[in-house]
Amino acid sequence: MTKPLRYAALTSLILGLGLTLNSSDSPAQSTAPRIDPKLEAQVLEIIRQNPEIVIEAIQKIQQQQQVEQAQQQQQQANQQKQLLSQALSNPTTFLGTSPRQGPENAEIILIEFSDFQCPYCAKTAPIVKAAIAQDPNLAVIYKHFPLTNIHDQAEPAALASWAAQQQGQFWDYHDRLFALQPKLGDATYKAIATQLKFDMARFERDRTGTAAAQAIQQDLQLAQQLQARGTPLFVIYAAANPAATGKIIFGIKDLADLQQQIAQIKDEG
């Protein structure tokens, strides 16, 4: 048997073994193909005589898996781009009544989907704040994306911040929540509200009411429509041409990284 034929036979055996191992004992999967005993004996002899073929076969399979994974990622990126373009076809609806910083006629809109208990979001918050301070043509919109499956205080913090928004102090409350992230809890939410001199009866009523829960749910649905899986996630676009320039950013490294992203959108817009 020539080397190419030996290689093909061995690759077939490895793939066959993979199918067999994945078949488990489920009756629904009992039809997995069985390996010909003669082929198996032949290939095992080839392995003994040419062990390097095993490495070659595994590398080939890994390369195929990498190609398939890259294709899947590209398909997901294309689909996500299409979904974002559809969402930004009506940016007013997309933004809703979410908290906003920056001028109403801002050239660039940066939407942040964030979780108050996410450590990466806490690191990102001062970067976004610095970007707003340095760019008079930038507006930032906050969207709630509490990762409730891993952060038990993400949703309560989001509800408390929504109640703070009703008293016109979302961003101060936002900053203090991130500053006190290790201490998130009911006592902290009340303490911040007291420090900011909220109407406490209204604060309690708002954060426990149905309107707060509905607002958080609407943001979550937007994130799910964009196939978001983690935080912080950003949507950035030029106000003059939202659907064409819209882009999703999965986290930012530092201020320079964010400013570069903004500059690219300005060039496209």
N, C-alpha and C positions, 0 to 999 in steps of 0.2 A: 504494500500500500504506500503510495506517495505521501509526502508530507502534507500537501493540501488536503488530500482525502483523509489522512489521519486527523488533521485539525478539524475538519468538518464533522467527522464522526464523534470526536471528543466533545465538540461544542454541542452537538445534538444530545449527547448523553447528559451533559451538565444541565442543559435546558430541560431535558426530560426528568431528571432528578428533581429539579426545582418545581416542576409541575406536580410530581408525586408528593413531595414534601408539603406543598401547599394544599393538597387535596383533603387532608385531615381524615376524620372518620365519618364525615357527614354523608348521608345517603345521596343528597343532592349533588355531591361532588365525586361520587364513586366511579364516574365514567372517565376519570383522568387516564391518559394513555400509559400503558405499561411498557417497560423497556425490554427489548428482545434480549434474552439471556446470552445468546451467541454474540450479539453486538456488545453487550456489557463486558463479557469476558475478553473480547478482542480489544476493546478500548482500554481495559485495565492492563492488559499486556503492553499496549502502546505507552501507557503512563509509566510503567516500570522501565521501559527502554528509553523513553523520551520525556522525562519529567518537566522539561521546559515548556512543553506544549500546554500543560495545565495553566501556567502563568499566561501564556498567549491567549488561551481561550477565555480566561477570566477577564483579562484586559479588554478583549473584544466585546464581551458582554457589558462591561462597565462603560465602554465607549458608547454602545448602543443605548444604554440607559441614560447617559448624560445627554445624548442627542434628543431622546424622547422627552426628557425633563425640560430641556431648553425650548423645545417646540411647545410644550404645555404652558410654560411660563410666558412665552410670546403670545399664545392664544389668549391667556388670561389678561395680559396687558392690553391687548387689542380690544377685548371685550370691556374691560374697565374703562378704557378711553372712550368707547362708544357710549357707555352708560353715563359717564361724566358729561359728555357733550350733550346728551339728551337732558340731563338734570340742569345744565347751565343754559339751556334754550330759554328758560324763564328764571333768570337769576333772582328776581324779587321774591318769587315763591321759595326758591332754594334757601335764601338767607332768612326769610321769615322775620321773626322779632328777636332773633338771637342777639346777645350782647355785642356791641361794636365799639371799637376804638379807631380814631382817625377821621379824616374829613369825609363829608357826605359825597363829595365829588372826587374821591381818591382815584388815581390812575390804576393802581394795582390793588386787588382784593385778595387777602390771605385768610382762608378759613381753616381754623384749627379744630380737629376732633380730638378731645382730650379727656383724661381721667384723673381726678384729683388725688388718687392713691397711687398713680403710676410714677415710679421714680424717674423715668425718662422724661415724662411730662414736666416734672418739677425742675429738671435741669434745663429743659427747653424754654420754660416760661420767661426767665430773664433775657434770653436771646431774642425772643419775639418782642419783648418790651423795649430792648435796645434798638431793634430795627424800626419800631414805630417812632421812637424819639429822634432817629437820624434821618428818616425819610418822610417828608411832609405829603408825599403822594401815595402813601400806603395806608390802607385800612385793614384792620384785623377783626374777624368775626369768630366768636367762640361757639363751638357746638359740643354738646355733652355726649361722651361715648364711654360710660362707665363699664368696665370689664368685670361684671358682677360674679363671673365664674371663678375669678382669682382674687378679687379685691372686695372684701365685705363692706368697706366703708365708701366705696366709689359712688354708689347710688345715693346713700344718705347725704354725702357731701354735695353731690350734684343738686339734690332737692333743696338743700340749705342755700346754695349759691343762687338758685332760681328765686328763692324767697328774698334774697339780698337784692337781686335785680329789681324786684317789685318796689324796693325802697330806694332805687337809684344808686346803689353802691355795689354793683356786681364786681367791678374790677378791684376795688379795695378788698372785698371779701375773698375774691379769687387769689390775690397775692398772699393773704394771710393763711388761707387754706394750704397753699403749697409750702409756705414757711413753717407751718406746724404739721406737716404731713405725718411725721411719726406719732403724733398725738390725735389723729383724727378720731372723732367720736362725738356723741351727743353733747358732752360737757364743753368740748372745744367749739362746736357750732354755736352754742348759746353764749359762750364767753366772747367770741368774736363779735357776735351781734350786739352784745352789751357794750363792748368797747367802741363800736361804731354808732352807738346810741340809736339803735333801731327801736321802732314800736314793737315791743316783744310779743304782745298779743297777736299782732298782725303777722309777725315773723313765724310764730308757731302755727298759726292758721294756714299761712301760705305754704310752708314746707311740707305740711301733712295733707294738703288738699289735692283734689283730683287734677286741678289745672297744672300743678307742678309735675305730677306723674305723667300727664299727657304730653307736656313739653319735652320732658326727657325722652319719652318713647318716640316722639317725632324725630328727634335728632338721631336716635338709635336706628330708626328705620332708614334714614338717609345714609348712614354709615353702612348699613347692610346692603342697600341698593348699590353702593360703590364697591361692594365686596371687601370692605375694610376688615382686617383681622387683628389689628393691634393699634396701640397709641404710642406717641402722638402721630396722627396722620393729618397732612395738610392738603388743601386744595387751593391752588393759586391761579389767578387769571387776570387778564387785562379787562378793565371795566368796559372799554369801548368794543371789545370783541370776545365775550366770555366763552361761547361754545367752541370757537376755533383755537383759542389760546389756553384753555383750561388744562391743568396738569395736576397730577397727584404726586405728592412727595411723602415718602415713608421715613419720617424723622429727619432731623437736621443735625449736622455735626457741631457747628459753631456759627457765630454771626457772619463771618465771611462766606460760609456756605449758603446761608439764607440770602444774603445780599446778592450773591451770584445768581441764585435761582430767580430773584426778583428782576435783576438786570436782563436775564434771558427773556422773561415774559414781556418786559418793556420793549425789547427789540422786536419780538414777534407781534406785539400789539400795534 
